[in-house]
Amino acid sequence: MSSSSVLGRGSTALVTGASRGIGTMIARAVAGEGGHVVLTGRSATELRAVTSELAAAGADVCSLPADLTQPGAAGNLVETVERQCGGIDLLVNNAGGDPLREFHTMTIDENLRTLQLNLVAPVALSHAVLGGMLQRGRGHIVNISAMAGRVSFPYTEVYAAAKDGVIGFTRVLRADYRPRGVSASVLILGAIRDAGQGQRMLDEAGMRASRFMAPAESVGRAVVNVVRKDRAEIVVMPGPGRLLRAVMDYFPGLGPAVNRAAGATVTMQKIIELRDAEAGASA
Ligand SMILES: NC(=O)c1ccc[n+]([C@@H]2O[C@H](COP(=O)([O-])OP(=O)(O)OC[C@H]3O[C@@H](n4cnc5c(N)ncnc54)[C@H](OP(=O)(O)O)[C@@H]3O)[C@@H](O)[C@H]2O)c1
């Protein structure tokens, strides 16, 4: 299989979490390759706005709202896309995020929703698209993970578990199905600026992006590159991201020091204080 055949004219891509944040950049980059792109997320209004903006720039794009934490949502979404647009050649599992609250202050159901969105939904969507991809003998699944677990990013216990889970899932998926024409790649993101949860967190705390944050636009480019070159894993962050990941595996105790040096600890403490104040005000 030529990896590029899952991009460009005649192909169909499904991008999750495309109503805002980094997903809009991924949608723009994938649509820029010329194929049909289906955007999904929960917010129909925001999806329509992104769809109109991309269509005005010449993209072949449409949207289908879905809440991926609902039972059966992944299967229903894929079935609808396949019925309306034909087979899905590229799936980008980007929807995700973290409530940014302390683990013990959230109920277990709130914690499990984070697992559902960041791990269960990508697994369910991959499962739903795989049958058609195997039948056609081509397809690529790109999963969006995070450095959170590797660097012990503060207050992300369940999110980190999910994002590390996505890395293991992608490795095995790639090994099992690549010989049959369906590949899989994972993008491991460090903190991202200009759009998405990290930037919103900075705005909320009145703080500026650090030099350790990569621009959101670079994630869109990275998705296209990882598919074109059929790479297994790439780290998106300024500097030697893969090396930092490897070092963190050898010396996991370094995580808190790295977070302090990068300013993450102070930022997250400020965010938690803001969250607690909001919760106190609304109680
Ligand atoms: N921003 C960063 O610094 C950073 C760093 C590392 C990794 N990442 C990863 O990058 C990805 C994108 O993050 P982001 O920063 O762009 O987040 P974001 O701005 O919060 O966007 C999250 C997207 O996911 C969708 N989503 C949330 N809950 C959903 C649900 N239940 N069902 C369906 N869609 C849902 C949202 O759409 P609706 O609200 O419309 O549903 C939105 O489009 C995530 O996987 C995140 O973990 C981000």
The ligand as a MOL file (V3000), in Angstrom:
LIG
                    3D

  0  0  0     0  0            999 V3000
M  V30 BEGIN CTAB
M  V30 COUNTS 48 52 0 0 0
M  V30 BEGIN ATOM
M  V30 1 N -3.2930 21.2090 23.8640 0
M  V30 2 C -2.2150 20.5740 24.2950 0
M  V30 3 O -1.2790 21.2020 24.8200 0
M  V30 4 C -2.1100 19.0740 24.1280 0
M  V30 5 C -0.9450 18.4330 24.5800 0
M  V30 6 C -0.8290 17.0640 24.4410 0
M  V30 7 C -1.8540 16.3380 23.8410 0
M  V30 8 N -2.9830 16.9790 23.4250 0 CHG=1
M  V30 9 C -4.0580 16.1800 22.8050 0
M  V30 10 O -4.4370 16.7840 21.5760 0
M  V30 11 C -5.8120 16.4950 21.3180 0
M  V30 12 C -6.5650 17.7820 21.0280 0
M  V30 13 O -6.5100 18.5770 22.2060 0
M  V30 14 P -6.8970 20.1280 22.2290 0
M  V30 15 O -5.9000 20.7820 23.0950 0
M  V30 16 O -7.1490 20.6320 20.8680 0 CHG=-1
M  V30 17 O -8.2750 20.0470 23.0510 0
M  V30 18 P -9.5800 20.9580 22.9430 0
M  V30 19 O -9.2960 22.2970 22.4100 0
M  V30 20 O -10.2220 20.8530 24.2890 0
M  V30 21 O -10.4500 20.1700 21.8730 0
M  V30 22 C -10.9120 18.8910 22.1620 0
M  V30 23 C -11.7620 18.3760 21.0200 0
M  V30 24 O -12.3160 17.1160 21.4180 0
M  V30 25 C -13.7240 17.1700 21.2810 0
M  V30 26 N -14.4050 16.4030 22.3260 0
M  V30 27 C -14.3190 16.5960 23.6700 0
M  V30 28 N -15.1510 15.7470 24.3010 0
M  V30 29 C -15.7680 15.0130 23.3400 0
M  V30 30 C -16.7380 13.9840 23.3590 0
M  V30 31 N -17.2670 13.5370 24.5100 0
M  V30 32 N -17.1540 13.4560 22.1840 0
M  V30 33 C -16.6370 13.9100 21.0140 0
M  V30 34 N -15.7150 14.8870 20.9210 0
M  V30 35 C -15.2870 15.4270 22.0750 0
M  V30 36 C -14.0580 18.6540 21.4120 0
M  V30 37 O -15.2420 18.9740 20.7300 0
M  V30 38 P -16.6620 19.2440 21.4550 0
M  V30 39 O -16.4220 20.0080 22.7060 0
M  V30 40 O -17.4060 19.9540 20.3890 0
M  V30 41 O -17.1790 17.8790 21.6970 0
M  V30 42 C -12.9100 19.3180 20.7030 0
M  V30 43 O -13.1260 19.3560 19.3200 0
M  V30 44 C -6.3220 15.7430 22.5380 0
M  V30 45 O -6.2900 14.3560 22.3050 0
M  V30 46 C -5.3380 16.1190 23.6200 0
M  V30 47 O -5.2770 15.1560 24.6390 0
M  V30 48 C -3.1370 18.3250 23.5510 0
M  V30 END ATOM
M  V30 BEGIN BOND
M  V30 1 1 1 2
M  V30 2 2 2 3
M  V30 3 1 2 4
M  V30 4 1 4 5
M  V30 5 2 4 48
M  V30 6 2 5 6
M  V30 7 1 6 7
M  V30 8 2 7 8
M  V30 9 1 8 9
M  V30 10 1 8 48
M  V30 11 1 9 10
M  V30 12 1 9 46
M  V30 13 1 10 11
M  V30 14 1 11 12
M  V30 15 1 11 44
M  V30 16 1 12 13
M  V30 17 1 13 14
M  V30 18 2 14 15
M  V30 19 1 14 16
M  V30 20 1 14 17
M  V30 21 1 17 18
M  V30 22 2 18 19
M  V30 23 1 18 20
M  V30 24 1 18 21
M  V30 25 1 21 22
M  V30 26 1 22 23
M  V30 27 1 23 24
M  V30 28 1 23 42
M  V30 29 1 24 25
M  V30 30 1 25 26
M  V30 31 1 25 36
M  V30 32 1 26 27
M  V30 33 1 26 35
M  V30 34 2 27 28
M  V30 35 1 28 29
M  V30 36 1 29 30
M  V30 37 2 29 35
M  V30 38 1 30 31
M  V30 39 2 30 32
M  V30 40 1 32 33
M  V30 41 2 33 34
M  V30 42 1 34 35
M  V30 43 1 36 37
M  V30 44 1 36 42
M  V30 45 1 37 38
M  V30 46 2 38 39
M  V30 47 1 38 40
M  V30 48 1 38 41
M  V30 49 1 42 43
M  V30 50 1 44 45
M  V30 51 1 44 46
M  V30 52 1 46 47
M  V30 END BOND
M  V30 END CTAB
M  END
